[in-house]
Amino acid sequence: MNGDWLIRGRDGRLSVYLPTDDAVLCRAERGPGTAWTPAHRIGGDQKLLPPPAVGQGRNAYAHLVSWRPTVPGEAGLVHSTHFRPRLAALDWNPIGHPNKKGDRTGTPAVAVDAEGRAHVFVRNRGGGVSMLGQKEKGGWGPWRDLKGREVQEELAAVTGESGRVELYAAVPNGLLYWRQEKAGEQPALEEALEASVRPGTLRALATSPQGTTLFYTDDSGDLCVWRPGGKAVTLLPSAGPGPVSAVRCELDGHDCTLLAQRSASGRVAFAAYPTEQESAGAWWTESGPALPSDATVSLAVDEDDRVVAATLSPSTGQLLLTRRKDEPGLALEAWREL
């Protein structure tokens, strides 16, 4: 799943989105902090092509996007909106192809602006980025070419505290950054950074009223942090090979950024530091059992403002969850299988 697959819904319940080979499944809390529903299929019976993407706006609605096969050798993108975790999501709605038709071109990414409009980004056949945005009064605008060259497969889309949508992409030996100047406008390519970036390690997070922060792993294995307008800095060695999950939360009265990643040992590693104060330093602390190599981790904050972490292993179907205890520091409850 491209994006945070553990989210808190409009009704305060947590839900998880679970991709399979041809569908997206959802499980949700029956009530805040209680038992969970069985997995159910999202958006009807259409066959999908993984991986899907998920984004969430201020109204807490989830927007999901995925490729689906159309005719042999071709695919098109589809979109669904999930208003509340325990309600049925809308059926998958076709939204087209960045090159009008053809095969799958890249993993989509979704961000939702302050007005609740979804913005879908995907690499196009020419190696640049294309975007499709919802209109203010319903429906979708045209596909727009945002330019770029040799863009890698996975993109990181994020909505800033201003409500404007931003996008990060990795290219050979660098990073690209797009940003909306005004709500509803086409994002413009604003900045490029020379950097070594491991494919598939981008994760973006809104960290201040002025901007967003990108986390990525460089070729040497270090977890790096970049905020456009400044230089990239090394935060700490990455715990493992995949992307980090990131969330802002309050720890002991401080605004902190919490990171989680499956470590080389197979356990989940956590690191926290004061938001946008990378110079304060951070270090990993491991938790839970050893997980399969394909396990991913996602972070959220529940309605009681407690950090929640979930892990999913597609090969085994194992879904584990933990919450922060009501005590100082980052003490976690025992991991439990859902």
ZABADREN-964352 format. One record per residue (C-alpha): x, y, z. Coordinates in steps of 0.001 Angstrom, whole numbers, plus 524288, in hexadecimal, padded with zeros to 5 digits. Each point is the difference from the previous one (the first is absolute). Layout:
XYZ
...
This chain:
800008000080000
8058480D447FC1E
7FC87808DF80B6D
7FBEF7FDB480E0A
7F7497F3F480047
7FC818016480E78
7F70B80BCE8018D
7F632805E680990
7F2AB802207FA26
7F62F80AF6801A7
7F9487F87080AF3
80CAD7FE138079B
8014A7F1B27FC58
80CA77FAC37FA99
800407F84A7F369
80A2E7F9027F7E4
800897FE057F146
805917F3007FBD0
804127FE1B7F1C5
7FEF37F2967F9B7
803C27FB737F269
7F348805217FA26
7F8AA807EC80A5F
800C18091480BB8
7FA697FB0980CBC
7FC4B807FB80BF2
7FEEC7FCF380E67
7FB0E809AA80A29
7FDFC8014F80E9B
7F2037FD3E80408
801CF80B13809AB
80BC6807EF80430
809777F6B9806B3
7F7207F4087FE91
7FF697F3DA7F755
80206800B17F14F
7F71F7FC207F4BF
8039D7F50C7F6AB
80681804307F352
7F6BC804767F555
80282803BF7F1E2
8007680E7A7FC6B
7F924805DA7F433
7F9247F4427FA21
804CC7F43E7F870
808F38064F7F5EE
80D327F9717FEA0
80B4280914803AB
80E94800737FD78
8087D8027580C0B
804B9808368065F
7F4D480961802EE
8017A80D738064A
7F8878069A80AF3
7FEF280E3080442
7F7E7806C880A6A
7FB0D80DE980149
7FC308088580B8A
7F2347FA917FF4F
8062F7F29A802AD
7FA5E7F9F97F3A5
809257F6107F9D0
802B8800BE7F161
8052E7F3B47F992
805BC7FEB07F25E
804937F3FA7F8BB
8027A7FACA7F271
7F6997F61E7FA37
801D87F7C07F3BC
7F77E8046C7F49A
803797F8CD7F365
80BC27F6F27FE34
80C73807C2801DD
7F91F80C41804E3
7FB4D8059080CEF
7F8DE80BD080559
7FF62806CC80D27
7F4277FF23808EA
7FC36807CD80C22
7F7837FD4980BDC
7FC228084080BBC
7FE077F9F480D67
7F88080959808C5
800207F83380C9B
807177F3618039B
7F3C77F7FC802C0
7F85C804E27F440
8016D7FA477F270
80949807907F73D
7FB728056C7F2F8
801BD7F71E7F447
80C948016F7F854
7FE3D80ACA7F5F1
80896800887F3BE
8085480C5A7FF4F
807FE7FCEF7F3E8
80E467FEEF7FC51
80A9D80A997FFE3
802E27FCA27F1B9
7F1AB7FDB77FC66
802627F1637FEC8
80A887F5EB801BF
805997F74080A80
802828037880E38
80A5080AD4800D7
80336800E080E8B
7FAFB7FF5980DDB
7F5C880A9780287
8004D8098080B6C
7F498807A9805CE
7FF1780C8B807EE
7F38A8070A8042A
7FF7980ED0800F6
7F9318087580A34
7F3687FFEF7F813
7FFA47F11B7FFC5
804107FEB67F1C2
808847F4527FC9E
80C248020F7F7AE
8053B7F3D97F941
80E2D7FF757FB90
806937F58C7F7D2
80BF67FE7B7F78F
7FC87800CE7F18F
805577F8A27F44E
809EC80AAD7FD31
8062A7FEBA80D7A
7FA2580C9080567
7F498801F38096A
7F1B7801F17FC93
7F520804BD80905
7F1487FF008004A
7F8078083280987
7F1F77FFF58048F
7F7F380C067FCDA
7FA248085780AC2
7F21A7FCB17FBD2
8024A7F1BE7FCC2
806287F84D7F518
80E08800687FB80
8081C809BF7F86E
808FB7FC3F7F4CC
80CC07F8BA80156
80B38809B980149
80E607FDAC7FCEF
80853804F280B5E
80CB07FD457F8A5
80BF47F955805A4
808EF7F5B97FA04
804067F240803E6
7F6F48003680BB8
8008C7F3A680829
7F4617F7268026E
7FAC4804AC80D20
7FC2E80DFC8032F
7FD8F806A280D27
7F41A808FE80022
7FCB38081A80BFE
7F6F880B0E8041C
8062880ADC807F2
7F9A78069580B9D
7FC3E80AD07F686
7F7457F6347F8F0
80825800D97F394
804B47F3A57F979
80E697FCD57FE3D
8073D7F4FB7F929
80D7F7F9EA800D2
8065E7F6D17F630
80D317F9727FECF
807ED800767F379
80DBA7FAFC7FD1B
8090F8076E80941
7F5838090180525
7F2A7803FC8051F
7F552808677F9ED
7F5EB8082B8074E
7F2F6805817FB3B
7F6ED8091E80789
7F30C806EF7FE35
8011180EB980170
7F14C8014C801DF
7F52C7F6538030F
7FAF57F94C7F3D2
80B7F803E97F78A
808C07F69B7F8B6
80C0E7FCF18083E
80C5F805DA7FA44
80D917FA137FFF7
806ED808E4809A9
80CAA7F9B48040A
809AF7F5257FD12
80A1F7FA828095F
80C187F85A7FC7E
7FFB47F3CA80875
801C87F14F7FFC2
7F2EA7F98F802CC
7FC957F1BE80193
7F3DB7FCED7F7EA
7F3787FDF3807A3
8043A8071480C67
7F8E980D217FEF3
7F6958044380AB8
7FAD980DE6801BA
7F9B38065580BD9
7FA3580D5C802FA
8088C8057E80AE3
7FD1180EA28010F
7F6C380A7B7FAD9
80A848038A7F623
8038E7F2F97FA3F
801C87F15B7FF8A
80B437F6C680287
804C97F4DE7F771
806737F3F0805B2
808197F7227F74B
80B407F658800A9
80C66803307F896
8091D7F66E7F934
808767FEBA80C1D
7F4597FB6580818
7FDDF80C78807CF
7F2758056D80299
8001780DF67FAEA
7F6D480B86801C6
7FD5380ADD7F641
7F77780C11800B7
7FF94807AD7F34C
8073080CD2800FE
80AAF7F9CD8081C
80A117F53F7FF7C
7FDE67F19F8029E
805477FB1980D02
802FF7F26880501
7F7827FC4B80B99
8050E7F25E80377
803407F3157F95A
7F3BC7F99A7FAC9
7FB1B7F48E807FC
7FCC47F7D97F406
7FEBE800377F138
7F215804ED7FE17
7F95D80D44801A6
7FD00805BD80D3F
7F27A80336804E6
7FF0380D4B80683
7F610806F88087C
7FFC480C5B8083D
7FBD17FE0280DF1
80153805AD80D98
809BE7F90B808BE
8011D8050380DE5
7FAC580D3B7FBEE
808F4801A87F43B
7FC87800747F184
8079A7F4597FAC9
801A77F8927F364
7FF7F7F15B801FC
806047F6D97F5F6
7FE327F1547FEC4
8069D7F6397F70A
801BC7F1577FF1A
80DEC7FE1380492
80A747F6FB7FA92
7FD287F6DC80B7D
7F1C97FF0F7FBBB
7FA528077480B94
7F9AD80D737FF4E
8094A80B118035F
7FB1E80D1C8051C
806F680D1E800AB
7FAA580D1E80494
8054C80DD28002E
7FA9F80DE580169
7F94A803807F340
80915806CD7F64D
80B277FFAC809F0
808657F5717F9E9
80C0480579806F2
7FA3C7FACC80CCA
803137F2547FB22
7F8357F3717FFBF
802897F19C8027D
7F8D87F35E7FD3F
7F93D7F7A180A3E
7FADF7F2BE7FB96
7F30E7FA298040A
7F7AC7F3FF7FD9B
802CF7F2EC7F983
8085D7FD8B7F406
7F7D4801C57F3AE
800C67FA547F23E
80871807697F64B
7F41A805767F8D0
7F9E5805E280C46
7FD0580E8F7FFE9
7FC9E8091E80B1B
7F68980B7A800C3
7FDAC80A2880AA2
7F415807D880429
7FAB58076380BC8
7F31E7FB88805E6
7F51E808B180520
806678002580D6F
80C6D805567F993
807437F35B80286
809897FB077F5DB
7FBCC7F35F7F96C
808D27F75E7F7B1
7FC007F4BE7F733
807DE7F6467F814
7FB737F7E77F47A
806887F4877F940
7F9947FD607F2BA
806317F26F7FF00
7FA217FB3B80CCA
7F47080933801A0
80497802D680DD2
7FB2980D1D80515
80568804C280D06
7FCCE80C4D807BE
804ED8074080BEC
7FCBA80CBB80712
807CF8092B80869
7FDA87FE0E80E74
7FA8F80B108083E
80D16802F98064F
80BF8808707FD1F
808DD7FCC07F49E
7FCD27F7017F4C0
7FC4F7F3CC80790
7F7727F71F7F7B0
7F5E37F5D880354
8029B7F1E17FC43
7FE547FDA27F165
7F38B7F88F7FCFF
7FB417F93D7F3CF
7F347804D07FA2D
